[in-house]
Amino acid sequence: MIRVDRGGEPGELPELRRTELDRFRVVFAAKGFDRKELGDRYTEVKRLLWQRQLFKCCYCEKICEDVGNDLEHYRPASSYWWLAWTWENLLFACPNCNRWAKNDAFPLADDTTRLRPEEAPPQGEQPHLVDPATENPLDSIQFVLDSTSGRWMPRPRGASVKGAETIRVLELDRQALLEIFQRYVEDYVMDDVKHLRALMDAGDEHAVRKDWNHMIRRALQRTRHHVALTYDVFDHFFPEAERQRWGVVLPRP
């Protein structure tokens, strides 16, 4: 997961939000929350979010089509219906992360601080779920090479509770996703790692710096799959002390 740039609110959304909120308040007053009554007009901005997120799921970083995938509510519409049409609460996600993993989960540091209907966030809420539109997920989640399985695994960075909860809620360590991570590293990252290691072992300072800059710029392009994973693979094989010795930089995506 990397930070995404949602950009400014589209001009048509405020009026849509006003009319849909007015309509749903009547429904809510009559019979309480009914997901079906939310309708699907909030999805009118899905394609824009998909484009601004560079066609990737905001959570697992898989590139996917907009059709058949989801407009995700960071704060779930089931608990925060009044935010269903709020731009700052909308993201684009794949159904694996959104419907089958996260669903209606939204863990907080203290559940007694959960917003009451129509309150604007965050009030006293301290979410234990990373919001990739407002914070850098690399602060909370790190990929590490598991010594037992030989696989790259998402883990909390340091003692990050938010990282641990985000991995749990989104099931970022689900088996199928781990296999995708592993194949991506083997097919698209390790050749560059081996090439740079060979240059360092040969002591070719000029070539190291030239090829490092070229390869890192390409590997960490935000349009590519699994940029956060790629960053941590390079950080693992070329730690900060070694990068300083060669005068190269690993920019955080």
GIQUI-V171935 format. One record per residue. N is the residue number from 1. RES is the residue in one small letter. NEAR is the number of other C-alpha atoms within 10 Angstrom. Layout:
# GIQUI-V171935
n res near
N RES NEAR
N RES NEAR
This chain:
# GIQUI-V171935
n res near
1 m 27
2 i 24
3 r 20
4 v 24
5 d 13
6 r 20
7 g 13
8 g 8
9 e 12
10 p 11
11 g 8
12 e 10
13 l 16
14 p 14
15 e 10
16 l 16
17 r 19
18 r 11
19 t 10
20 e 18
21 l 19
22 d 12
23 r 13
24 f 19
25 r 14
26 v 11
27 v 15
28 f 15
29 a 9
30 a 9
31 k 8
32 g 11
33 f 18
34 d 13
35 r 11
36 k 7
37 e 11
38 l 21
39 g 11
40 d 12
41 r 14
42 y 18
43 t 17
44 e 13
45 v 19
46 k 21
47 r 17
48 l 17
49 l 26
50 w 25
51 q 14
52 r 16
53 q 24
54 l 19
55 f 22
56 k 27
57 c 29
58 c 26
59 y 26
60 c 23
61 e 23
62 k 18
63 i 19
64 c 15
65 e 15
66 d 20
67 v 9
68 g 8
69 n 18
70 d 22
71 l 23
72 e 25
73 h 24
74 y 24
75 r 22
76 p 18
77 a 19
78 s 17
79 s 17
80 y 21
81 w 22
82 w 20
83 l 24
84 a 26
85 w 24
86 t 16
87 w 20
88 e 18
89 n 18
90 l 23
91 l 25
92 f 29
93 a 29
94 c 24
95 p 17
96 n 19
97 c 20
98 n 24
99 r 15
100 w 12
101 a 16
102 k 21
103 n 18
104 d 17
105 a 16
106 f 18
107 p 18
108 l 16
109 a 15
110 d 12
111 d 12
112 t 9
113 t 14
114 r 21
115 l 16
116 r 11
117 p 11
118 e 10
119 e 12
120 a 11
121 p 16
122 p 11
123 q 11
124 g 12
125 e 16
126 q 16
127 p 20
128 h 19
129 l 26
130 v 24
131 d 21
132 p 19
133 a 20
134 t 12
135 e 13
136 n 17
137 p 24
138 l 22
139 d 15
140 s 23
141 i 27
142 q 21
143 f 22
144 v 19
145 l 15
146 d 11
147 s 8
148 t 6
149 s 8
150 g 10
151 r 17
152 w 21
153 m 19
154 p 24
155 r 21
156 p 20
157 r 18
158 g 12
159 a 11
160 s 15
161 v 16
162 k 23
163 g 24
164 a 20
165 e 20
166 t 26
167 i 22
168 r 16
169 v 20
170 l 21
171 e 18
172 l 21
173 d 16
174 r 13
175 q 10
176 a 9
177 l 16
178 l 16
179 e 13
180 i 13
181 f 22
182 q 15
183 r 13
184 y 16
185 v 18
186 e 11
187 d 9
188 y 13
189 v 18
190 m 16
191 d 12
192 d 16
193 v 17
194 k 12
195 h 14
196 l 21
197 r 15
198 a 13
199 l 17
200 m 16
201 d 9
202 a 11
203 g 12
204 d 13
205 e 12
206 h 11
207 a 14
208 v 22
209 r 18
210 k 11
211 d 15
212 w 21
213 n 15
214 h 11
215 m 15
216 i 17
217 r 13
218 r 12
219 a 20
220 l 20
221 q 12
222 r 19
223 t 15
224 r 16
225 h 23
226 h 24
227 v 20
228 a 23
229 l 28
230 t 23
231 y 21
232 d 22
233 v 21
234 f 17
235 d 16
236 h 13
237 f 14
238 f 17
239 p 13
240 e 13
241 a 9
242 e 13
243 r 14
244 q 11
245 r 8
246 w 16
247 g 11
248 v 16
249 v 13
250 l 18
251 p 9
252 r 12
253 p 17
